[in-house]
Amino acid sequence: MILSVSRRTDIPAFYSEWFFNRLREGFVYVRNPLNIHQVSKIVLSPEVIDCMVFWSKNPQPMLSRLDELKGYMYYFQYTINAYDKGLEVDVPKKDGVINTFRQLSEIIGPKRVIWRYDPILLTEQMGIDYHLRYFEEIAKRLEGYTNTCVISFVDLYKKTQNNLKDTDAREPSLKEMLELAAKMCVIAMKHGMKIQTCAEEIALESVGVKHGKCIDNALIEDLLNVKLVVSKDPNQRKECGCVQSIDIGEYNTCAHGCKYCYANFREGVVARNRSIHNPNSPLLIGEIGEKDVVKERKLFTFIKIPEPFTKGDIVQLKHPENYKKSCDVLGHGINLYRIASINGDKIVLEDVEQVLTLNELIPVVMDGVEDRWIYYDPIVVASIVFPGEPTPVHRTDYSYYMESFERNYEGKKTFKELVKKEHLVYVHEIQHYLRKKFHNDWLKINEFMI
């Protein structure tokens, strides 16, 4: 499970005491925004929480308590915009939030603090030049403290329009979006950052800006050094690339008072909700009532636990420099080996004289990087040859096996589609699947690349 803390409100800024109380007690209650009497109990155990994603404009209240997050992986989506009090009514001064950003990065590292410059809107006073000037000023001060900047352009939903009714704010045109993205990309690169968009329909790859994911399975896999089996979040817009998560926030509870906010949309409700906030309650706002129905949500980790190794599996070694294949006369071999036998914890690899232990092996990720020297080589063992015709000769195709899987079908689905359907992420799991289905996996290591 991935915990979102939170798209709906700034928990780090205003409700950090409540959040740490929830961690200590081990669970939180979350109301369904579409059915307020339907309440989910979310267990906050490190065994099921793969990662937490914090969203904030001012996480200063959390800085002194980050040690309470030991046992959890987490990162921050941290918004710093160029707007004044006219649009961001109660957001602290820029110097303060930039200093907090830098402090946070020094504690947990720049990979885990992502700068958000969003949403971008235009007014008579805040045009393209204004954004570029202040974007560069902020980027300069965040250089070395983050690797990534996320941008998005304002969408004037009905509730957002209502909040902005006393301003001259507007959405940028397509031409303005392209110009801003192109020039911001150059600025970000100059200060050591990659730039990506959040939930944008517009394609900006032509100017160097790719679509991003705020709740990003690739980043989480990198931070945890694991593979995840997780799908796109069905509860987000189709343009949003975020993967599945559970949000523990509540709308109409953020006190920053940003005019462009989509999460506060009822005047007067925010103050009323904050007045009934109890840091000791399982709910962010209020208490459980007589009409409420609490159900514990079934949770599970998205981390892919590799299947056990068996004879014939292709694996990697943690320390390949300590071993040498007998066929590798030059000593330039690739880190791919086939298991010849397994006897308890003792492993024998093909073409390797030494006996290894199981903990020296690593599963090979199906990613086109470490497994690129594996090819798929099914051999036709029977053929009809008419008199006078030449006997067919098998020609080995040494291309990457996933390319071959795109050309091979089982029924109406390609092998590649079947692999995805089965949530297979390691090479030896593909081998197990092929053996079970066809009694042979036909995956081979291209030793000629040595």
ABEGO torsion letter per residue (X at the ends): XBBBOBAABBAAAAAAAAAAAAAAAGBBBBBBAABAABBBBBBBBAAABABBBBBBABAAAAAAAAAAABGBBBBBBBBBBABBAAABAABBBAAAAAAAAAAAAAAAEAAABBBBBOBBBBBAABBAAAAAAAAAAAAAAABGABABBBBBBBBBBAAAAAAAAABABBBBBAAAAAAAAAAAAAAAAAAGBBBBBBGBABBAAAAGBBBBBABBAAAAAAAAGBBBBBBBBAABBAABABBBBBBABBBGABAAGBAABAABABBGAAAAAAAABBAABABABEBBBAABBBBBBBBBBABBBBBBBBBGBBBBBABAAABBBAABAAGABBBBBBBABBBEABBBBBGBABBBBAAABBBBBBAGAAAAABBBBBBBABBBBBBGBBBBBBBBBABBAAAAAAABBBEABBAAAAAAAAGBABAAAAAAAAAAAAGBAGBBBBAAAX
